[in-house]
Amino acid sequence: MDRQNFTHGPDSTNNTSNFALPMFMFAGGAIGNLIAIFVLSVSIRERKSSAFYTLVCGLAVTDLLGTCLASPLTIANYLDPNVLMMPHVCEFHSFLLLFFGLTGLSIICAMAAERYLAICCPYTYQRWRVDRGFALKFLSLIYISHVVFCCLPAMGASASELQQSATWCFINWRTPEPVAAAYCVLYGVVSLLLILGTIVLNLAVCSALLLMRRRTARRPVAKGSVGQRWTALSSTAETQMIAVLVTTSVVVLACSAPLIRVFHNCFILEQDPTADLASIRIASVNPILDPWIYILLRRSLFRRIFRLTRRRRRTRRNSSPKAPRNSFHPELTGKSPVLTQLIGNANITAQLPFSFKTTTNNAGSLCQTQTEDVVSECLALSRAASSSMHQLPSHSCWKD
């Protein structure tokens, strides 16, 4: 078996001035994953003990390692085209692309499976004791199995070669040898199953959450629990979870272009180095976008958004004009102008004892007695008017 092919293609040139894009992708991936790890490290202790939190941390660390190990070799090759021509360096670069590409998909699929078990199969979730320890063991299993699987090309199952763009190394996916072709197809099938599993599980979780919301909305509740019902309908945890799962599915599906190129190059022996380079660059965007999904769509940010929304609604409600209500008979306010005038006079009269003060006690008591008589007369008039309101015709008779 021809193990290596480290010759440049016919279009290979010294692209010393074209390493701006790899530099930008390297900086974006490293900074984003470092921020994600910091945000996760300062989160609540209760969340740190969950399996989902452990898987998210594992994904951030995996993306950070992949960016810091693979991108410097690519940048160095732009500066010196002879870097990837060395056999061991090219094999190592091919291993990095194979390992971190497959490991990232596996961790994302494990996150979707964990959410599916927690929401759709809670009894199984408790029976298996899916916690931080379980997630750590599962991450170790992923790393060990993927290291063995991605080392097979270096053991003779396939061959690593410098691609025609002379900027990256990958397995020879156009080889006619059956073992190498079988490994290429197997890698593509495993990646395809992980992508499809992630999308299906995320859609199942989103459907279950939406169904739970509908059942909560249709459930009859008392008037006193309206606030609890509103809280259940606008749960920030459910909204944040749906947003994270949908965004993750979209990013994984959009960054699966290399998978299409793998199958295309395995079965159609047509060389297109520009499309191959574009596919590997699209795949490199995945570890850049993954940390920002969990940074921007974290639960605390959703809580702040909901609080601002509720404050604006309350401000609009408070700013709307309200009709004045009378302290004596609020149910009769606005029904009759005559009754409103009578009640207004009673209100003014009721305040007279507090606005007038005399110098002697006898005069003060006399004024207070007279004022009380006036108030009682006004109240009698208001009661008579309220009892006669049922016998009066419609408001049209009070016109003119």
C-alpha positions as CSV (number, residue, x, y, z in Angstrom):
1,M,0.0,0.0,0.0
2,D,1.3,3.4,-0.9
3,R,1.4,5.0,2.5
4,Q,2.2,8.6,1.8
5,N,1.7,11.2,-1.0
6,F,3.3,14.4,0.0
7,T,3.7,16.0,-3.4
8,H,2.1,19.3,-4.2
9,G,-0.6,19.5,-6.8
10,P,-0.1,21.4,-10.1
11,D,-1.6,24.6,-8.7
12,S,0.5,24.8,-5.5
13,T,2.0,28.2,-4.8
14,N,3.5,30.0,-1.9
15,N,0.5,31.7,-0.3
16,T,2.5,33.7,2.2
17,S,0.0,36.7,2.1
18,N,-3.2,34.6,2.4
19,F,-3.0,33.5,6.0
20,A,-5.3,36.3,7.3
21,L,-8.3,33.9,7.2
22,P,-6.6,31.1,9.2
23,M,-5.4,33.7,11.7
24,F,-8.9,35.1,12.1
25,M,-10.4,31.7,12.6
26,F,-7.7,30.7,15.1
27,A,-8.3,33.9,17.1
28,G,-12.1,33.5,17.0
29,G,-12.0,29.8,18.1
30,A,-9.5,30.3,20.9
31,I,-11.1,33.5,22.3
32,G,-14.6,32.2,22.1
33,N,-13.9,28.9,23.8
34,L,-11.9,30.6,26.5
35,I,-14.8,32.9,27.2
36,A,-17.2,29.9,27.2
37,I,-15.0,28.1,29.7
38,F,-14.8,31.1,32.0
39,V,-18.6,31.7,31.8
40,L,-19.2,28.0,32.7
41,S,-16.7,28.1,35.5
42,V,-18.5,30.9,37.3
43,S,-22.0,29.4,37.0
44,I,-24.1,28.1,39.9
45,R,-22.7,25.1,41.8
46,E,-25.9,23.1,41.3
47,R,-25.5,23.3,37.5
48,K,-21.9,22.2,37.7
49,S,-23.0,18.8,39.1
50,S,-25.3,18.2,36.1
51,A,-24.4,15.9,33.1
52,F,-25.3,18.6,30.6
53,Y,-23.0,21.1,32.1
54,T,-20.1,18.6,32.1
55,L,-20.7,17.8,28.4
56,V,-20.8,21.5,27.5
57,C,-17.5,22.0,29.3
58,G,-16.1,18.9,27.5
59,L,-17.1,20.4,24.2
60,A,-15.5,23.8,24.9
61,V,-12.3,22.1,26.0
62,T,-12.3,19.9,22.9
63,D,-12.9,22.7,20.5
64,L,-10.2,24.8,22.2
65,L,-7.6,22.0,22.0
66,G,-8.5,21.3,18.3
67,T,-8.1,25.0,17.5
68,C,-4.8,25.4,19.3
69,L,-3.3,22.3,17.8
70,A,-4.5,22.3,14.2
71,S,-4.5,26.1,13.4
72,P,-0.9,26.8,14.2
73,L,0.2,24.1,11.7
74,T,-1.9,25.6,9.0
75,I,-0.6,29.1,9.7
76,A,3.0,27.9,9.7
77,N,2.4,26.1,6.4
78,Y,1.1,29.4,4.9
79,L,4.4,31.0,6.0
80,D,6.6,28.0,4.9
81,P,5.0,25.6,2.4
82,N,7.5,22.9,3.4
83,V,6.0,22.4,6.9
84,L,3.2,19.9,5.9
85,M,5.5,18.2,3.4
86,M,7.2,16.4,6.3
87,P,5.5,12.9,6.6
88,H,5.0,12.9,10.3
89,V,3.7,16.4,10.5
90,C,1.2,15.7,7.7
91,E,0.0,12.5,9.4
92,F,-0.4,14.4,12.7
93,H,-2.4,17.2,11.0
94,S,-4.6,14.6,9.3
95,F,-5.2,12.9,12.7
96,L,-6.1,16.2,14.3
97,L,-8.7,17.0,11.6
98,L,-10.2,13.5,11.8
99,F,-10.2,13.3,15.6
100,F,-11.6,16.7,16.6
101,G,-14.1,16.7,13.8
102,L,-15.6,13.4,14.9
103,T,-15.2,14.1,18.7
104,G,-17.1,17.4,18.5
105,L,-20.0,15.7,16.7
106,S,-20.1,12.9,19.2
107,I,-20.2,15.3,22.2
108,I,-23.0,17.3,20.6
109,C,-25.0,14.2,20.0
110,A,-24.4,13.1,23.6
111,M,-25.7,16.4,24.8
112,A,-28.9,15.9,22.7
113,A,-29.3,12.4,24.0
114,E,-28.9,13.6,27.6
115,R,-31.6,16.2,27.1
116,Y,-33.9,13.6,25.5
117,L,-33.5,11.2,28.4
118,A,-34.0,14.0,31.0
119,I,-37.3,15.3,29.5
120,C,-38.8,12.4,27.5
121,C,-37.6,9.5,29.7
122,P,-37.1,10.8,33.2
123,Y,-37.4,7.3,34.9
124,T,-34.6,5.9,32.7
125,Y,-32.6,9.1,33.4
126,Q,-32.9,8.5,37.2
127,R,-32.3,4.7,36.9
128,W,-29.1,5.2,35.0
129,R,-28.0,7.9,37.4
130,V,-27.0,10.3,34.7
131,D,-24.9,12.9,36.6
132,R,-21.5,14.5,36.4
133,G,-19.7,11.2,37.0
134,F,-21.6,9.5,34.3
135,A,-20.8,12.3,31.8
136,L,-17.1,12.2,32.7
137,K,-17.0,8.4,32.0
138,F,-18.9,8.9,28.7
139,L,-16.5,11.6,27.7
140,S,-13.5,9.4,28.5
141,L,-15.1,6.6,26.4
142,I,-15.5,9.0,23.5
143,Y,-11.9,10.2,23.6
144,I,-10.4,6.7,23.8
145,S,-12.6,5.2,21.1
146,H,-12.0,8.1,18.7
147,V,-8.3,8.1,19.3
148,V,-8.1,4.5,18.3
149,F,-10.4,5.0,15.3
150,C,-8.6,8.0,14.0
151,C,-5.2,6.4,14.4
152,L,-6.1,3.6,12.0
153,P,-4.8,5.6,8.9
154,A,-1.4,5.9,10.6
155,M,-1.5,2.1,11.3
156,G,-2.0,1.3,7.6
157,A,-5.8,1.3,7.2
158,S,-5.5,4.4,4.9
159,A,-3.1,7.0,3.7
160,S,-2.6,10.6,4.6
161,E,-1.7,13.0,1.9
162,L,-1.2,16.7,1.3
163,Q,-4.2,18.1,-0.5
164,Q,-3.8,19.9,-3.8
165,S,-4.3,23.3,-2.2
166,A,-1.1,22.5,-0.2
167,T,-2.5,24.0,3.0
168,W,-3.9,20.9,4.8
169,C,-3.6,17.2,5.1
170,F,-6.3,14.6,5.1
171,I,-6.9,10.9,4.3
172,N,-6.7,9.8,0.7
173,W,-10.4,9.6,-0.2
174,R,-9.8,8.8,-3.9
175,T,-7.7,5.7,-3.4
176,P,-8.8,2.6,-5.3
177,E,-7.6,0.2,-2.5
178,P,-10.5,-1.5,-0.8
179,V,-9.3,-1.1,2.8
180,A,-8.6,2.6,2.5
181,A,-11.9,3.2,0.6
182,A,-13.8,1.2,3.3
183,Y,-12.3,3.4,6.0
184,C,-13.2,6.5,4.2
185,V,-16.8,5.4,3.8
186,L,-16.9,4.2,7.4
187,Y,-15.8,7.6,8.6
188,G,-18.5,9.3,6.5
189,V,-21.2,7.0,7.7
190,V,-20.3,7.5,11.4
191,S,-20.3,11.2,11.0
192,L,-23.7,11.1,9.1
193,L,-25.3,9.0,11.9
194,L,-24.1,11.4,14.5
195,I,-25.5,14.4,12.7
196,L,-28.8,12.7,12.0
197,G,-29.0,11.5,15.6
198,T,-28.4,15.0,16.9
199,I,-31.1,16.6,14.7
200,V,-33.7,13.9,15.5
201,L,-33.1,14.0,19.3
202,N,-33.2,17.8,19.3
203,L,-36.5,17.9,17.4
204,A,-37.9,15.3,19.7
205,V,-37.0,17.4,22.8
206,C,-38.4,20.6,21.2
207,S,-41.7,18.8,20.4
208,A,-42.0,17.5,24.0
209,L,-41.4,20.9,25.4
210,L,-44.0,22.5,23.1
211,L,-46.5,19.8,24.0
212,M,-45.9,20.4,27.7
213,R,-46.6,24.1,27.1
214,R,-49.9,23.4,25.3
215,R,-51.1,21.1,28.1
216,T,-50.2,23.8,30.7
217,A,-52.0,26.4,28.8
218,R,-55.2,24.3,28.4
219,R,-55.2,23.2,32.1
220,P,-58.0,25.0,34.0
221,V,-56.6,27.2,36.8
222,A,-58.1,29.4,39.5
223,K,-58.0,33.2,39.4
224,G,-55.5,33.3,42.2
225,S,-52.9,31.3,40.2
226,V,-52.9,33.5,37.1
227,G,-49.3,34.6,37.9
228,Q,-48.2,31.0,38.3
229,R,-49.7,30.1,35.0
230,W,-48.0,33.0,33.3
231,T,-44.7,32.0,34.8
232,A,-45.2,28.4,33.5
233,L,-46.1,29.6,30.0
234,S,-43.1,32.0,29.8
235,S,-40.6,29.7,31.5
236,T,-37.1,31.0,30.7
237,A,-35.6,27.5,31.2
238,E,-37.8,26.0,28.5
239,T,-37.3,28.8,26.1
240,Q,-33.5,28.8,26.6
241,M,-33.3,25.1,26.1
242,I,-35.3,25.2,22.9
243,A,-33.2,28.0,21.5
244,V,-29.9,26.2,22.3
245,L,-31.1,22.9,20.8
246,V,-32.4,24.5,17.6
247,T,-29.3,26.7,17.1
248,T,-27.0,23.7,17.7
249,S,-28.9,21.6,15.1
250,V,-28.7,24.4,12.6
251,V,-25.0,24.9,13.2
252,V,-24.2,21.2,13.0
253,L,-26.2,20.8,9.8
254,A,-24.6,23.8,8.2
255,C,-21.1,22.7,9.0
256,S,-21.6,19.2,7.6
257,A,-20.2,20.2,4.2
258,P,-17.1,18.0,4.6
259,L,-19.3,15.0,5.0
260,I,-20.8,15.6,1.6
261,R,-17.3,16.0,0.1
262,V,-16.3,12.7,1.7
263,F,-19.0,10.7,0.0
264,H,-18.6,12.7,-3.2
265,N,-14.9,12.0,-3.4
266,C,-15.3,8.4,-2.5
267,F,-17.7,7.5,-5.2
268,I,-17.0,10.2,-7.9
269,L,-13.3,10.4,-8.8
270,E,-13.4,14.1,-9.8
271,Q,-10.8,16.4,-8.3
272,D,-12.0,19.9,-7.2
273,P,-9.4,21.3,-4.7
274,T,-11.3,24.5,-4.3
275,A,-14.4,22.7,-3.1
276,D,-12.4,20.5,-0.8
277,L,-10.7,23.6,0.8
278,A,-14.0,25.3,1.2
279,S,-15.6,22.3,2.9
280,I,-12.8,22.0,5.4
281,R,-13.0,25.7,6.2
282,I,-16.7,25.4,6.8
283,A,-16.1,22.5,9.1
284,S,-13.6,24.7,11.0
285,V,-16.3,27.3,11.7
286,N,-18.2,24.8,13.9
287,P,-15.8,25.0,16.9
288,I,-15.9,28.8,16.5
289,L,-19.7,29.0,16.7
290,D,-20.3,26.3,19.3
291,P,-19.0,28.3,22.4
292,W,-21.0,31.4,21.4
293,I,-24.2,29.4,21.4
294,Y,-23.8,28.7,25.1
295,I,-22.4,32.2,25.8
296,L,-25.2,34.2,24.2
297,L,-28.1,31.7,24.9
298,R,-27.4,31.1,28.5
299,R,-30.3,31.2,31.0
300,S,-29.3,34.4,32.8
301,L,-29.4,36.4,29.6
302,F,-32.9,35.0,28.9
303,R,-34.1,36.0,32.4
304,R,-32.9,39.6,31.8
305,I,-34.7,39.7,28.5
306,F,-37.9,38.5,30.1
307,R,-37.6,41.0,32.9
308,L,-37.1,43.9,30.5
309,T,-40.1,42.8,28.5
310,R,-42.3,42.6,31.6
311,R,-41.2,46.0,32.8
312,R,-42.1,47.6,29.5
313,R,-45.5,46.0,29.6
314,R,-46.1,47.2,33.1
315,T,-44.9,50.7,32.1
316,R,-47.4,50.8,29.2
317,R,-50.2,49.7,31.4
318,N,-49.5,52.2,34.1
319,S,-49.1,55.1,31.6
320,S,-52.6,54.4,30.1
321,P,-55.2,57.0,31.4
322,K,-57.8,55.6,33.9
323,A,-61.2,57.0,34.8
324,P,-61.5,58.6,38.3
325,R,-63.2,56.5,40.8
326,N,-65.3,57.9,43.7
327,S,-64.5,56.8,47.3
328,F,-68.2,56.6,48.3
329,H,-69.9,54.7,45.5
330,P,-67.3,53.5,42.9
331,E,-69.9,51.3,41.2
332,L,-72.0,54.4,40.3
333,T,-69.2,56.5,38.9
334,G,-69.9,57.8,35.4
335,K,-73.5,56.7,35.3
336,S,-75.2,60.0,36.0
337,P,-73.9,63.6,35.9
338,V,-76.4,64.6,38.6
339,L,-75.3,61.8,41.0
340,T,-71.7,62.6,40.3
341,Q,-72.2,66.3,41.3
342,L,-74.0,65.3,44.5
343,I,-71.2,62.9,45.5
344,G,-68.6,65.6,44.7
345,N,-70.4,68.0,47.0
346,A,-70.5,65.4,49.7
347,N,-66.7,64.9,49.3
348,I,-66.1,68.7,49.6
349,T,-68.3,69.0,52.6
350,A,-66.7,66.1,54.3
351,Q,-63.4,67.9,54.2
352,L,-64.7,71.1,55.8
353,P,-63.9,70.2,59.5
354,F,-60.2,69.9,58.6
355,S,-59.9,73.2,56.8
356,F,-61.7,75.4,59.3
357,K,-60.5,76.0,62.8
358,T,-62.0,78.4,65.4
359,T,-60.4,80.0,68.4
360,T,-62.9,78.7,71.0
361,N,-64.0,75.2,71.8
362,N,-67.7,76.1,71.7
363,A,-67.5,77.6,68.3
364,G,-65.5,74.6,67.1
365,S,-68.1,72.1,68.4
366,L,-70.9,74.1,66.9
367,C,-69.3,74.2,63.5
368,Q,-68.5,70.5,63.7
369,T,-72.2,69.7,64.6
370,Q,-73.5,71.8,61.7
371,T,-71.0,70.2,59.3
372,E,-72.0,66.7,60.4
373,D,-75.6,67.6,59.7
374,V,-74.7,68.8,56.2
375,V,-72.8,65.6,55.5
376,S,-75.6,63.4,56.7
377,E,-78.0,65.3,54.4
378,C,-75.7,64.9,51.4
379,L,-75.3,61.2,52.1
380,A,-79.1,60.8,52.3
381,L,-79.4,62.6,49.0
382,S,-76.8,60.3,47.4
383,R,-78.6,57.2,48.7
384,A,-81.9,58.4,47.4
385,A,-80.4,59.2,44.0
386,S,-78.8,55.7,43.9
387,S,-82.1,54.0,44.6
388,S,-83.9,56.1,42.0
389,M,-81.3,55.3,39.3
390,H,-83.0,52.0,38.6
391,Q,-86.3,53.8,37.8
392,L,-84.7,56.5,35.5
393,P,-84.8,56.1,31.7
394,S,-81.7,55.8,29.5
395,H,-79.0,58.5,29.3
396,S,-80.6,60.0,26.2
397,C,-83.3,61.6,28.4
398,W,-80.6,63.6,30.2
399,K,-79.4,65.3,27.0
400,D,-80.2,69.1,26.8
